[in-house]
Amino acid sequence: MDTLLLRAGQTAGLVGLALLVFAVFARLAGHFVVGGLATGTLMLAGIGALSVACFLLLLRLNSRDRITA
């Protein structure tokens, strides 16, 4: 279970960071719509994915402490 939470958190974090960086560079380049989606929507999706990653990694840390304590 710990490995699953760790990998899911890492994957969500990488996807969120990639979305956020892509949206920021698209916005700086002057593109306000990418693939039919507003860059603000892509930024919000990236922030959401980073938040999910944080919760998954915190859940992993919490479950690991419970097992060893």
PDB file of N, CA, C and O in Angstrom:
ATOM      1  N   MET A   1       0.821  -1.194   0.000  1.00  0.00           N
ATOM      2  CA  MET A   1       0.000   0.000   0.000  1.00  0.00           C
ATOM      3  C   MET A   1       0.870   1.264   0.000  1.00  0.00           C
ATOM      4  O   MET A   1       0.564   2.253  -0.666  1.00  0.00           O
ATOM      5  N   ASP A   2       1.965   1.197   0.772  1.00  0.00           N
ATOM      6  CA  ASP A   2       2.855   2.356   0.810  1.00  0.00           C
ATOM      7  C   ASP A   2       3.443   2.665  -0.562  1.00  0.00           C
ATOM      8  O   ASP A   2       3.537   3.825  -0.962  1.00  0.00           O
ATOM      9  N   THR A   3       3.833   1.620  -1.272  1.00  0.00           N
ATOM     10  CA  THR A   3       4.418   1.814  -2.596  1.00  0.00           C
ATOM     11  C   THR A   3       3.399   2.387  -3.565  1.00  0.00           C
ATOM     12  O   THR A   3       3.727   3.243  -4.387  1.00  0.00           O
ATOM     13  N   LEU A   4       2.160   1.915  -3.470  1.00  0.00           N
ATOM     14  CA  LEU A   4       1.102   2.423  -4.341  1.00  0.00           C
ATOM     15  C   LEU A   4       0.842   3.907  -4.077  1.00  0.00           C
ATOM     16  O   LEU A   4       0.715   4.693  -5.015  1.00  0.00           O
ATOM     17  N   LEU A   5       0.762   4.287  -2.808  1.00  0.00           N
ATOM     18  CA  LEU A   5       0.546   5.701  -2.474  1.00  0.00           C
ATOM     19  C   LEU A   5       1.723   6.560  -2.933  1.00  0.00           C
ATOM     20  O   LEU A   5       1.533   7.668  -3.435  1.00  0.00           O
ATOM     21  N   LEU A   6       2.932   6.046  -2.760  1.00  0.00           N
ATOM     22  CA  LEU A   6       4.119   6.789  -3.174  1.00  0.00           C
ATOM     23  C   LEU A   6       4.133   7.006  -4.682  1.00  0.00           C
ATOM     24  O   LEU A   6       4.348   8.127  -5.144  1.00  0.00           O
ATOM     25  N   ARG A   7       3.909   5.950  -5.449  1.00  0.00           N
ATOM     26  CA  ARG A   7       3.936   6.070  -6.909  1.00  0.00           C
ATOM     27  C   ARG A   7       2.799   6.945  -7.426  1.00  0.00           C
ATOM     28  O   ARG A   7       2.996   7.739  -8.347  1.00  0.00           O
ATOM     29  N   ALA A   8       1.607   6.805  -6.837  1.00  0.00           N
ATOM     30  CA  ALA A   8       0.473   7.629  -7.253  1.00  0.00           C
ATOM     31  C   ALA A   8       0.739   9.099  -6.941  1.00  0.00           C
ATOM     32  O   ALA A   8       0.413   9.972  -7.744  1.00  0.00           O
ATOM     33  N   GLY A   9       1.329   9.376  -5.780  1.00  0.00           N
ATOM     34  CA  GLY A   9       1.658  10.754  -5.426  1.00  0.00           C
ATOM     35  C   GLY A   9       2.717  11.345  -6.331  1.00  0.00           C
ATOM     36  O   GLY A   9       2.616  12.500  -6.745  1.00  0.00           O
ATOM     37  N   GLN A  10       3.724  10.562  -6.636  1.00  0.00           N
ATOM     38  CA  GLN A  10       4.784  11.041  -7.525  1.00  0.00           C
ATOM     39  C   GLN A  10       4.254  11.284  -8.933  1.00  0.00           C
ATOM     40  O   GLN A  10       4.602  12.278  -9.570  1.00  0.00           O
ATOM     41  N   THR A  11       3.416  10.378  -9.414  1.00  0.00           N
ATOM     42  CA  THR A  11       2.855  10.529 -10.761  1.00  0.00           C
ATOM     43  C   THR A  11       1.953  11.749 -10.842  1.00  0.00           C
ATOM     44  O   THR A  11       2.041  12.532 -11.788  1.00  0.00           O
ATOM     45  N   ALA A  12       1.086  11.909  -9.849  1.00  0.00           N
ATOM     46  CA  ALA A  12       0.191  13.071  -9.841  1.00  0.00           C
ATOM     47  C   ALA A  12       0.996  14.365  -9.753  1.00  0.00           C
ATOM     48  O   ALA A  12       0.641  15.361 -10.383  1.00  0.00           O
ATOM     49  N   GLY A  13       2.060  14.355  -8.987  1.00  0.00           N
ATOM     50  CA  GLY A  13       2.899  15.538  -8.872  1.00  0.00           C
ATOM     51  C   GLY A  13       3.589  15.894 -10.178  1.00  0.00           C
ATOM     52  O   GLY A  13       3.643  17.063 -10.558  1.00  0.00           O
ATOM     53  N   LEU A  14       4.110  14.903 -10.855  1.00  0.00           N
ATOM     54  CA  LEU A  14       4.779  15.164 -12.134  1.00  0.00           C
ATOM     55  C   LEU A  14       3.793  15.644 -13.196  1.00  0.00           C
ATOM     56  O   LEU A  14       4.099  16.555 -13.966  1.00  0.00           O
ATOM     57  N   VAL A  15       2.615  15.031 -13.237  1.00  0.00           N
ATOM     58  CA  VAL A  15       1.598  15.453 -14.210  1.00  0.00           C
ATOM     59  C   VAL A  15       1.147  16.884 -13.900  1.00  0.00           C
ATOM     60  O   VAL A  15       1.009  17.705 -14.807  1.00  0.00           O
ATOM     61  N   GLY A  16       0.921  17.176 -12.627  1.00  0.00           N
ATOM     62  CA  GLY A  16       0.500  18.518 -12.236  1.00  0.00           C
ATOM     63  C   GLY A  16       1.547  19.568 -12.548  1.00  0.00           C
ATOM     64  O   GLY A  16       1.227  20.649 -13.042  1.00  0.00           O
ATOM     65  N   LEU A  17       2.789  19.250 -12.259  1.00  0.00           N
ATOM     66  CA  LEU A  17       3.863  20.196 -12.543  1.00  0.00           C
ATOM     67  C   LEU A  17       4.013  20.419 -14.042  1.00  0.00           C
ATOM     68  O   LEU A  17       4.221  21.549 -14.486  1.00  0.00           O
ATOM     69  N   ALA A  18       3.908  19.348 -14.823  1.00  0.00           N
ATOM     70  CA  ALA A  18       4.011  19.482 -16.278  1.00  0.00           C
ATOM     71  C   ALA A  18       2.872  20.337 -16.834  1.00  0.00           C
ATOM     72  O   ALA A  18       3.099  21.192 -17.690  1.00  0.00           O
ATOM     73  N   LEU A  19       1.653  20.110 -16.352  1.00  0.00           N
ATOM     74  CA  LEU A  19       0.513  20.919 -16.789  1.00  0.00           C
ATOM     75  C   LEU A  19       0.705  22.386 -16.437  1.00  0.00           C
ATOM     76  O   LEU A  19       0.446  23.273 -17.251  1.00  0.00           O
ATOM     77  N   LEU A  20       1.156  22.626 -15.232  1.00  0.00           N
ATOM     78  CA  LEU A  20       1.338  24.003 -14.776  1.00  0.00           C
ATOM     79  C   LEU A  20       2.413  24.717 -15.579  1.00  0.00           C
ATOM     80  O   LEU A  20       2.217  25.857 -16.002  1.00  0.00           O
ATOM     81  N   VAL A  21       3.540  24.063 -15.792  1.00  0.00           N
ATOM     82  CA  VAL A  21       4.630  24.677 -16.556  1.00  0.00           C
ATOM     83  C   VAL A  21       4.202  24.922 -18.002  1.00  0.00           C
ATOM     84  O   VAL A  21       4.502  25.972 -18.570  1.00  0.00           O
ATOM     85  N   PHE A  22       3.500  23.954 -18.598  1.00  0.00           N
ATOM     86  CA  PHE A  22       3.013  24.113 -19.964  1.00  0.00           C
ATOM     87  C   PHE A  22       2.054  25.289 -20.064  1.00  0.00           C
ATOM     88  O   PHE A  22       2.137  26.083 -21.001  1.00  0.00           O
ATOM     89  N   ALA A  23       1.145  25.404 -19.103  1.00  0.00           N
ATOM     90  CA  ALA A  23       0.170  26.491 -19.136  1.00  0.00           C
ATOM     91  C   ALA A  23       0.849  27.854 -18.959  1.00  0.00           C
ATOM     92  O   ALA A  23       0.472  28.827 -19.612  1.00  0.00           O
ATOM     93  N   VAL A  24       1.835  27.919 -18.090  1.00  0.00           N
ATOM     94  CA  VAL A  24       2.535  29.189 -17.867  1.00  0.00           C
ATOM     95  C   VAL A  24       3.294  29.608 -19.116  1.00  0.00           C
ATOM     96  O   VAL A  24       3.236  30.772 -19.514  1.00  0.00           O
ATOM     97  N   PHE A  25       4.009  28.666 -19.744  1.00  0.00           N
ATOM     98  CA  PHE A  25       4.756  29.016 -20.951  1.00  0.00           C
ATOM     99  C   PHE A  25       3.824  29.379 -22.105  1.00  0.00           C
ATOM    100  O   PHE A  25       4.131  30.274 -22.892  1.00  0.00           O
ATOM    101  N   ALA A  26       2.690  28.689 -22.208  1.00  0.00           N
ATOM    102  CA  ALA A  26       1.719  29.028 -23.253  1.00  0.00           C
ATOM    103  C   ALA A  26       1.164  30.429 -23.018  1.00  0.00           C
ATOM    104  O   ALA A  26       0.987  31.202 -23.959  1.00  0.00           O
ATOM    105  N   ARG A  27       0.893  30.745 -21.763  1.00  0.00           N
ATOM    106  CA  ARG A  27       0.356  32.069 -21.440  1.00  0.00           C
ATOM    107  C   ARG A  27       1.378  33.164 -21.719  1.00  0.00           C
ATOM    108  O   ARG A  27       1.035  34.219 -22.252  1.00  0.00           O
ATOM    109  N   LEU A  28       2.627  32.912 -21.362  1.00  0.00           N
ATOM    110  CA  LEU A  28       3.683  33.899 -21.617  1.00  0.00           C
ATOM    111  C   LEU A  28       3.935  34.087 -23.109  1.00  0.00           C
ATOM    112  O   LEU A  28       4.356  35.159 -23.541  1.00  0.00           O
ATOM    113  N   ALA A  29       3.676  33.039 -23.897  1.00  0.00           N
ATOM    114  CA  ALA A  29       3.851  33.129 -25.345  1.00  0.00           C
ATOM    115  C   ALA A  29       2.676  33.838 -26.018  1.00  0.00           C
ATOM    116  O   ALA A  29       2.715  34.100 -27.220  1.00  0.00           O
ATOM    117  N   GLY A  30       1.640  34.146 -25.250  1.00  0.00           N
ATOM    118  CA  GLY A  30       0.509  34.870 -25.803  1.00  0.00           C
ATOM    119  C   GLY A  30      -0.659  34.010 -26.231  1.00  0.00           C
ATOM    120  O   GLY A  30      -1.622  34.512 -26.813  1.00  0.00           O
ATOM    121  N   HIS A  31      -0.587  32.721 -25.951  1.00  0.00           N
ATOM    122  CA  HIS A  31      -1.696  31.822 -26.294  1.00  0.00           C
ATOM    123  C   HIS A  31      -2.620  31.709 -25.084  1.00  0.00           C
ATOM    124  O   HIS A  31      -2.236  31.156 -24.053  1.00  0.00           O
ATOM    125  N   PHE A  32      -3.828  32.232 -25.212  1.00  0.00           N
ATOM    126  CA  PHE A  32      -4.758  32.174 -24.100  1.00  0.00           C
ATOM    127  C   PHE A  32      -5.673  30.959 -24.173  1.00  0.00           C
ATOM    128  O   PHE A  32      -6.347  30.629 -23.197  1.00  0.00           O
ATOM    129  N   VAL A  33      -5.700  30.293 -25.322  1.00  0.00           N
ATOM    130  CA  VAL A  33      -6.482  29.064 -25.497  1.00  0.00           C
ATOM    131  C   VAL A  33      -5.579  28.031 -26.160  1.00  0.00           C
ATOM    132  O   VAL A  33      -4.978  28.297 -27.200  1.00  0.00           O
ATOM    133  N   VAL A  34      -5.488  26.857 -25.555  1.00  0.00           N
ATOM    134  CA  VAL A  34      -4.660  25.774 -26.086  1.00  0.00           C
ATOM    135  C   VAL A  34      -5.531  24.523 -26.176  1.00  0.00           C
ATOM    136  O   VAL A  34      -6.021  24.021 -25.164  1.00  0.00           O
ATOM    137  N   GLY A  35      -5.716  24.036 -27.379  1.00  0.00           N
ATOM    138  CA  GLY A  35      -6.500  22.824 -27.569  1.00  0.00           C
ATOM    139  C   GLY A  35      -7.949  22.972 -27.136  1.00  0.00           C
ATOM    140  O   GLY A  35      -8.561  21.999 -26.694  1.00  0.00           O
ATOM    141  N   GLY A  36      -8.496  24.142 -27.253  1.00  0.00           N
ATOM    142  CA  GLY A  36      -9.877  24.371 -26.860  1.00  0.00           C
ATOM    143  C   GLY A  36     -10.060  24.659 -25.379  1.00  0.00           C
ATOM    144  O   GLY A  36     -11.182  24.901 -24.934  1.00  0.00           O
ATOM    145  N   LEU A  37      -8.979  24.637 -24.607  1.00  0.00           N
ATOM    146  CA  LEU A  37      -9.049  24.928 -23.177  1.00  0.00           C
ATOM    147  C   LEU A  37      -8.300  26.225 -22.874  1.00  0.00           C
ATOM    148  O   LEU A  37      -7.231  26.485 -23.427  1.00  0.00           O
ATOM    149  N   ALA A  38      -8.867  27.013 -22.007  1.00  0.00           N
ATOM    150  CA  ALA A  38      -8.194  28.237 -21.588  1.00  0.00           C
ATOM    151  C   ALA A  38      -6.972  27.870 -20.749  1.00  0.00           C
ATOM    152  O   ALA A  38      -6.977  26.870 -20.032  1.00  0.00           O
ATOM    153  N   THR A  39      -5.931  28.687 -20.848  1.00  0.00           N
ATOM    154  CA  THR A  39      -4.719  28.391 -20.088  1.00  0.00           C
ATOM    155  C   THR A  39      -4.978  28.478 -18.585  1.00  0.00           C
ATOM    156  O   THR A  39      -4.310  27.804 -17.800  1.00  0.00           O
ATOM    157  N   GLY A  40      -5.928  29.291 -18.187  1.00  0.00           N
ATOM    158  CA  GLY A  40      -6.303  29.343 -16.772  1.00  0.00           C
ATOM    159  C   GLY A  40      -6.863  28.016 -16.291  1.00  0.00           C
ATOM    160  O   GLY A  40      -6.622  27.613 -15.153  1.00  0.00           O
ATOM    161  N   THR A  41      -7.604  27.340 -17.144  1.00  0.00           N
ATOM    162  CA  THR A  41      -8.133  26.023 -16.811  1.00  0.00           C
ATOM    163  C   THR A  41      -7.011  25.012 -16.673  1.00  0.00           C
ATOM    164  O   THR A  41      -7.036  24.171 -15.774  1.00  0.00           O
ATOM    165  N   LEU A  42      -6.027  25.089 -17.557  1.00  0.00           N
ATOM    166  CA  LEU A  42      -4.875  24.185 -17.449  1.00  0.00           C
ATOM    167  C   LEU A  42      -4.078  24.461 -16.184  1.00  0.00           C
ATOM    168  O   LEU A  42      -3.591  23.531 -15.540  1.00  0.00           O
ATOM    169  N   MET A  43      -3.941  25.732 -15.825  1.00  0.00           N
ATOM    170  CA  MET A  43      -3.250  26.067 -14.583  1.00  0.00           C
ATOM    171  C   MET A  43      -3.998  25.503 -13.376  1.00  0.00           C
ATOM    172  O   MET A  43      -3.386  24.960 -12.456  1.00  0.00           O
ATOM    173  N   LEU A  44      -5.306  25.634 -13.388  1.00  0.00           N
ATOM    174  CA  LEU A  44      -6.125  25.127 -12.290  1.00  0.00           C
ATOM    175  C   LEU A  44      -6.032  23.605 -12.204  1.00  0.00           C
ATOM    176  O   LEU A  44      -5.982  23.053 -11.104  1.00  0.00           O
ATOM    177  N   ALA A  45      -6.007  22.926 -13.338  1.00  0.00           N
ATOM    178  CA  ALA A  45      -5.854  21.468 -13.340  1.00  0.00           C
ATOM    179  C   ALA A  45      -4.489  21.066 -12.787  1.00  0.00           C
ATOM    180  O   ALA A  45      -4.381  20.085 -12.052  1.00  0.00           O
ATOM    181  N   GLY A  46      -3.455  21.817 -13.135  1.00  0.00           N
ATOM    182  CA  GLY A  46      -2.126  21.542 -12.600  1.00  0.00           C
ATOM    183  C   GLY A  46      -2.060  21.730 -11.100  1.00  0.00           C
ATOM    184  O   GLY A  46      -1.458  20.920 -10.395  1.00  0.00           O
ATOM    185  N   ILE A  47      -2.674  22.791 -10.606  1.00  0.00           N
ATOM    186  CA  ILE A  47      -2.702  23.037  -9.169  1.00  0.00           C
ATOM    187  C   ILE A  47      -3.481  21.937  -8.456  1.00  0.00           C
ATOM    188  O   ILE A  47      -3.092  21.491  -7.376  1.00  0.00           O
ATOM    189  N   GLY A  48      -4.577  21.504  -9.064  1.00  0.00           N
ATOM    190  CA  GLY A  48      -5.366  20.422  -8.478  1.00  0.00           C
ATOM    191  C   GLY A  48      -4.587  19.118  -8.410  1.00  0.00           C
ATOM    192  O   GLY A  48      -4.648  18.405  -7.408  1.00  0.00           O
ATOM    193  N   ALA A  49      -3.857  18.806  -9.469  1.00  0.00           N
ATOM    194  CA  ALA A  49      -3.054  17.585  -9.477  1.00  0.00           C
ATOM    195  C   ALA A  49      -1.933  17.655  -8.441  1.00  0.00           C
ATOM    196  O   ALA A  49      -1.622  16.649  -7.802  1.00  0.00           O
ATOM    197  N   LEU A  50      -1.332  18.814  -8.268  1.00  0.00           N
ATOM    198  CA  LEU A  50      -0.303  18.972  -7.236  1.00  0.00           C
ATOM    199  C   LEU A  50      -0.898  18.823  -5.842  1.00  0.00           C
ATOM    200  O   LEU A  50      -0.255  18.268  -4.951  1.00  0.00           O
ATOM    201  N   SER A  51      -2.111  19.308  -5.646  1.00  0.00           N
ATOM    202  CA  SER A  51      -2.782  19.160  -4.354  1.00  0.00           C
ATOM    203  C   SER A  51      -3.076  17.693  -4.063  1.00  0.00           C
ATOM    204  O   SER A  51      -2.870  17.227  -2.942  1.00  0.00           O
ATOM    205  N   VAL A  52      -3.554  16.969  -5.063  1.00  0.00           N
ATOM    206  CA  VAL A  52      -3.814  15.533  -4.892  1.00  0.00           C
ATOM    207  C   VAL A  52      -2.514  14.809  -4.567  1.00  0.00           C
ATOM    208  O   VAL A  52      -2.494  13.919  -3.716  1.00  0.00           O
ATOM    209  N   ALA A  53      -1.437  15.182  -5.235  1.00  0.00           N
ATOM    210  CA  ALA A  53      -0.141  14.561  -4.968  1.00  0.00           C
ATOM    211  C   ALA A  53       0.294  14.796  -3.526  1.00  0.00           C
ATOM    212  O   ALA A  53       0.794  13.883  -2.869  1.00  0.00           O
ATOM    213  N   CYS A  54       0.108  16.003  -3.041  1.00  0.00           N
ATOM    214  CA  CYS A  54       0.473  16.306  -1.654  1.00  0.00           C
ATOM    215  C   CYS A  54      -0.333  15.465  -0.673  1.00  0.00           C
ATOM    216  O   CYS A  54       0.220  14.931   0.288  1.00  0.00           O
ATOM    217  N   PHE A  55      -1.637  15.346  -0.911  1.00  0.00           N
ATOM    218  CA  PHE A  55      -2.476  14.544  -0.016  1.00  0.00           C
ATOM    219  C   PHE A  55      -2.071  13.071  -0.044  1.00  0.00           C
ATOM    220  O   PHE A  55      -2.039  12.421   1.002  1.00  0.00           O
ATOM    221  N   LEU A  56      -1.763  12.537  -1.227  1.00  0.00           N
ATOM    222  CA  LEU A  56      -1.356  11.136  -1.319  1.00  0.00           C
ATOM    223  C   LEU A  56      -0.035  10.890  -0.599  1.00  0.00           C
ATOM    224  O   LEU A  56       0.119   9.889   0.101  1.00  0.00           O
ATOM    225  N   LEU A  57       0.905  11.792  -0.768  1.00  0.00           N
ATOM    226  CA  LEU A  57       2.195  11.614  -0.104  1.00  0.00           C
ATOM    227  C   LEU A  57       2.075  11.791   1.407  1.00  0.00           C
ATOM    228  O   LEU A  57       2.764  11.105   2.162  1.00  0.00           O
ATOM    229  N   LEU A  58       1.212  12.698   1.858  1.00  0.00           N
ATOM    230  CA  LEU A  58       0.978  12.835   3.299  1.00  0.00           C
ATOM    231  C   LEU A  58       0.284  11.611   3.861  1.00  0.00           C
ATOM    232  O   LEU A  58       0.585  11.187   4.977  1.00  0.00           O
ATOM    233  N   LEU A  59      -0.640  11.037   3.106  1.00  0.00           N
ATOM    234  CA  LEU A  59      -1.303   9.813   3.538  1.00  0.00           C
ATOM    235  C   LEU A  59      -0.300   8.676   3.655  1.00  0.00           C
ATOM    236  O   LEU A  59      -0.381   7.865   4.578  1.00  0.00           O
ATOM    237  N   ARG A  60       0.636   8.614   2.732  1.00  0.00           N
ATOM    238  CA  ARG A  60       1.672   7.584   2.812  1.00  0.00           C
ATOM    239  C   ARG A  60       2.535   7.768   4.058  1.00  0.00           C
ATOM    240  O   ARG A  60       2.835   6.800   4.756  1.00  0.00           O
ATOM    241  N   LEU A  61       2.928   8.999   4.333  1.00  0.00           N
ATOM    242  CA  LEU A  61       3.730   9.255   5.528  1.00  0.00           C
ATOM    243  C   LEU A  61       2.960   8.903   6.792  1.00  0.00           C
ATOM    244  O   LEU A  61       3.524   8.344   7.732  1.00  0.00           O
ATOM    245  N   ASN A  62       1.676   9.228   6.815  1.00  0.00           N
ATOM    246  CA  ASN A  62       0.852   8.951   7.981  1.00  0.00           C
ATOM    247  C   ASN A  62       0.675   7.453   8.180  1.00  0.00           C
ATOM    248  O   ASN A  62       0.741   6.983   9.315  1.00  0.00           O
ATOM    249  N   SER A  63       0.457   6.698   7.128  1.00  0.00           N
ATOM    250  CA  SER A  63       0.263   5.252   7.265  1.00  0.00           C
ATOM    251  C   SER A  63       1.565   4.565   7.656  1.00  0.00           C
ATOM    252  O   SER A  63       1.544   3.571   8.382  1.00  0.00           O
ATOM    253  N   ARG A  64       2.685   5.075   7.190  1.00  0.00           N
ATOM    254  CA  ARG A  64       3.975   4.489   7.552  1.00  0.00           C
ATOM    255  C   ARG A  64       4.269   4.720   9.028  1.00  0.00           C
ATOM    256  O   ARG A  64       4.823   3.840   9.687  1.00  0.00           O
ATOM    257  N   ASP A  65       3.910   5.882   9.560  1.00  0.00           N
ATOM    258  CA  ASP A  65       4.139   6.158  10.984  1.00  0.00           C
ATOM    259  C   ASP A  65       3.271   5.280  11.860  1.00  0.00           C
ATOM    260  O   ASP A  65       3.697   4.864  12.938  1.00  0.00           O
ATOM    261  N   ARG A  66       2.063   4.995  11.415  1.00  0.00           N
ATOM    262  CA  ARG A  66       1.155   4.159  12.193  1.00  0.00           C
ATOM    263  C   ARG A  66       1.657   2.728  12.307  1.00  0.00           C
ATOM    264  O   ARG A  66       1.469   2.075  13.334  1.00  0.00           O
ATOM    265  N   ILE A  67       2.300   2.241  11.242  1.00  0.00           N
ATOM    266  CA  ILE A  67       2.785   0.856  11.237  1.00  0.00           C
ATOM    267  C   ILE A  67       3.990   0.715  12.154  1.00  0.00           C
ATOM    268  O   ILE A  67       4.095  -0.274  12.879  1.00  0.00           O
ATOM    269  N   THR A  68       4.901   1.684  12.138  1.00  0.00           N
ATOM    270  CA  THR A  68       6.122   1.569  12.935  1.00  0.00           C
ATOM    271  C   THR A  68       5.920   1.948  14.391  1.00  0.00           C
ATOM    272  O   THR A  68       6.732   1.572  15.237  1.00  0.00           O
ATOM    273  N   ALA A  69       4.858   2.683  14.707  1.00  0.00           N
ATOM    274  CA  ALA A  69       4.655   3.131  16.102  1.00  0.00           C
ATOM    275  C   ALA A  69       4.010   2.086  16.954  1.00  0.00           C
ATOM    276  O   ALA A  69       3.777   2.314  18.141  1.00  0.00           O
TER     277      ALA A  69
END
